[in-house]
Amino acid sequence: MRRLSALFLVLSLSLTLPAFAADTYTVDPAHSSVGFKIKHMGLSTVRGQFTEYTGKVSFDKADPTKSSVEVIVQAKSIDTANSMRDAHLRKADFFNVEKFPTLSFKSTAVKKIDDATYEITGNFTLLGVTKPITFQFVDVAFGKGPQGDDRAGGNARFKINRNDYGMTKSVGPGSETVEIELAFEAIKG
């Protein structure tokens, strides 16, 4: 009878213990970047970045399709190394930061291509307009940080048409296409 009770207790506990879950990582802004580049007047390429953002990644190594990514960028943090241009970009004819303080991305699907490449599909929101996008997150790697913390990182590069989001003020030929460049390092926990 004791054996049966012990077996029942072990089975009961095993059913109530949580299954192995995905690991949660928080983007480390000190070792990450959210950048972009865009044509100006069809003559040159202007580069810039956003300096304030947060991000969370839930990564399920056993089943990457159960993984997710969410990033929120503060639009006011735009920095193109020109304060007059940045002030103009914050106004209503571009980012309209008073009305739309954030840009965001939230994944809807994650697919493993190989050990260092994942295809991520999700919803990108700019100026209150949300559209689905798909891109590859490449050079994915895992390692230990200087304090022994678990870290993960990788890079992505993809293009959007800013007109699709209502940002239609022209700055010359080719200026509707914006290339976004992400380099993320994230800390587990």
Order of alpha helices (4+ residues) and beta strands (2+ residues): alpha-beta-beta-beta-beta-beta-beta-alpha-beta-beta-beta-beta-beta
